[in-house]
């Protein structure tokens, strides 16, 4: 699923999903949210035509790192809200 530093685009008929591997936190929101689209055992691992564009966009917006983004073919582009900022907190002593 990741390992590279490049951004790769996966084009569907009504939506294009981009993935930036270096940003991925492996939270699995995508894989758990739409396994018919996001399947790390297949190549390509993102298949945008596996679900309705609006449903796919909804799952992409859940990506906590911002590694996934999308652009709708009809109606222009949409960039998800900025990713959630995650910080490690030291355990209480």
C-alpha positions in Angstrom: 0.0 0.0 0.0 2.7 2.5 0.8 6.5 2.6 0.8 7.1 5.2 -1.9 7.1 8.9 -1.7 5.3 9.7 -4.8 1.7 10.8 -5.2 -0.3 8.4 -7.5 -3.7 9.1 -9.2 -6.3 6.4 -9.7 -8.8 7.6 -12.3 -12.4 6.4 -12.4 -15.3 7.5 -14.7 -16.7 10.0 -12.2 -13.9 10.4 -9.6 -10.1 10.4 -9.4 -8.5 9.4 -6.1 -4.9 10.3 -5.3 -2.7 8.6 -2.8 0.4 10.0 -1.2 2.2 7.0 0.4 4.6 9.0 2.6 1.6 10.6 4.4 -0.3 7.3 5.1 -0.7 6.4 8.8 -2.3 3.0 8.0 -5.4 3.9 10.0 -7.3 1.6 7.5 -10.3 4.0 7.3 -10.3 3.4 3.5 -9.9 -0.4 3.5 -12.5 -0.8 6.2 -14.8 1.8 4.8 -14.9 0.5 1.2 -13.1 -2.8 0.8 -14.5 -3.1 -2.8 -12.5 0.0 -3.8 -9.5 -0.2 -1.5 -7.9 -3.7 -1.6 -4.2 -3.9 -0.8 -4.1 -7.5 -2.1 -4.9 -6.3 -5.7 -3.2 -4.1 -8.2 -4.1 -1.4 -8.6 -5.1 -1.3 -5.0 -7.5 1.6 -5.5 -10.4 1.0 -8.0 -12.5 4.1 -8.0 -15.3 2.6 -10.2 -16.0 0.0 -7.4 -18.4 2.4 -5.7 -20.5 5.4 -6.3 -18.4 8.6 -6.4 -20.2 10.3 -3.5 -19.8 7.3 -1.3 -16.1 7.0 -2.2 -15.6 10.7 -1.5 -17.2 10.3 1.9 -14.7 7.5 2.8 -11.7 9.5 1.4 -12.7 12.4 3.7 -12.2 10.1 6.7 -8.5 9.7 6.0 -6.9 11.1 9.1 -3.5 11.8 7.5 -4.7 13.4 4.2 -2.8 10.8 2.2 -6.0 10.2 0.2 -7.7 13.0 -1.8 -10.2 13.1 -4.6 -11.4 15.1 -7.5 -14.9 14.7 -9.0 -15.1 14.5 -12.8 -18.4 16.4 -12.8 -18.8 19.5 -10.8 -15.2 20.4 -10.3 -12.7 19.3 -7.7 -13.1 18.8 -3.9 -10.2 18.8 -1.5 -11.1 17.3 1.9 -10.7 19.3 5.0 -7.2 19.5 6.4 -6.2 16.3 8.0 -6.5 15.8 11.8 -3.3 16.6 13.6 -2.2 13.6 15.6 0.3 14.0 18.4 1.9 11.4 20.7 1.2 12.1 24.3 3.6 10.7 26.9 2.0 8.3 29.4 1.2 9.6 32.8 3.8 8.8 35.4 
